[in-house]
Amino acid sequence: MWSLGLVAVELATGVPLYPGEDDYDVLKFIIETQGQLPDHLLESGLYTDCYFIEDKYNEQRWTFKTQEQFQDETEYQSKETRSIKLKCLDDLEQLLEVRRGPENGQPLFVRLIKQMLALDANQRITPSEVLKHPFFDTGLSKRAPCLDINSTGGENLVLSQQPSSWNSHESQKFNCSFQNSVEFPQKGQVNTSANLSSSEDDLEITEGTILGDHHVVEAFLGEGGFGLVTRCRDTKNNQTVAIKVNKSDPEILQQAKLEIFILEQLRRLDPDRCNIVEWNGYFLDGERICLNFELLDQSLWDYIRDRNNQGLPIRELRPILHQLANALFHLGSVGIVHADLKPGNIMVVNRHESPIKVKLIDFGLACPASALIPGDRVGTVGYCAPEVMLGLPYHEAIDMWSLGLVAVELATGLPLYPGEDYYDVLKFIIETQGQPPDHLLESGLYTDWYFIEDNFNEQRWTFKTQEQFQYETGYQSKETRYIKLKCLDHLERLLKVRRGPENGQPLFVRLIKEMLALRANQRITPSEAVAHWRHVLPKDTTTETVGAGAQTGTIALYTHILYSTSQCLHTSSFPYFFMLTGTNACY
């Protein structure tokens, strides 16, 4: 509605009202015309302290930074780009009279604009209220409007009833469009890579193959259903990079486009401070999309295997879990869910550094949190959250569940729930953590695949036996666990047996229980974890630890929100990262 208000002004005047090149400029123009946002809104803003200075002793707590202050902090020089400057929105009526002469409806139009551009979103006019606004009674045709909201009971509304799914072959939940869109060659067009097969699904790539114009394949790093990942040398700058080569299958091409959409959103984040892989862009190799990433050392899966699956000591777990929680925190700040967190999708930057630095990779299944639909099965079976397996509504908490399982695997060297089928994983979860409560099971789209309903029993849902499930589906359950815990509290005893007593083991188990809460709304969140670090780390390391996700004006980006978050945390959430006193916490 705010955007529509600005469009309306531009239609009426012929020029934009707030045409700033930077957020600072736009905020400056808004404040000069409409005044400053109230303090209670500024106090909740993630980026408030990028543009305002806090003064607790002043009646107006926040003061907008001068152009000089902002330039000194960010090196951005504010620009005056307005064609029209209004001291207040009421002056718009006078401007319209000057530009077009008096017209019937101008006062009502300005009144509507003021309601559309209310600084407080809760006070902004809604679309249904706009359609009833008296401005539209001043010059409209007497013919019926497009939609009579007073008389519509539902029979005149056309709603799409076709189900959509993230993994649907027919449609996608959101339009994956970006400025530099990929144009796919037509079938039969010449393949520019001479060493590749003409078969669209056959990736006959060898060492020495040139991808695109200047990426020479030096080694193979991995493969999957999408295609493969190669180590390449860029002949233009002699840098070594990782190139993800997607097959030219139409479904894989579409998935690659979606991944590019996600990666474009992540450009707003600093990859080093946010612990996500740096994406260098994409290029076409014949009919295939190639994604260019920074080259990293090895996956956490390989890192654990190199330790003979003995698990990592607490002192190594701390920085890794902090960095991964930091990555999830920043993904959430831009509304992205990774949806496939596992040791194979976490890379060690350099295994010889201490403490090691890790980065999150593979955003092939990532999606906007707003695009998640119950029933879509995302992720890898052994790391899926219960709500995904049962077809419940889900959100970014699925990443925290996966991180909890990764944490256990790092500590023990072995996966906790390594099932090959959702039935097996649910069985393992129930045997260790108990069954999800009935009110959750009743809402699951797939509950009756795995449970039998008994309305006359105190526990309404009963998990199917292996024999029942095999009779119905033909799948024979398999015992694939290396470790079996009767409850998560027994994890502490297991760690003592495998590694001996270590400082922090009880707090680690407490953290795992918070990460693996069966109810997603009781699961610890990344923001809680990051806020906790602010209180346990030395003051001079907090900026480096939490970091700023975006690349402009970001050093103090999260200062205010972290303090705000800490005030609303439940007390049982502390201390998540085993009290880092005595450790080098600047990771």
Summary of the structure (lengths in Angstrom):
residues: 587
radius of gyration: 27.8
end to end distance: 41.9
largest distance: 86.2
contacts: 1722
relative contact order: 0.08
helix: 39%
strand: 11%
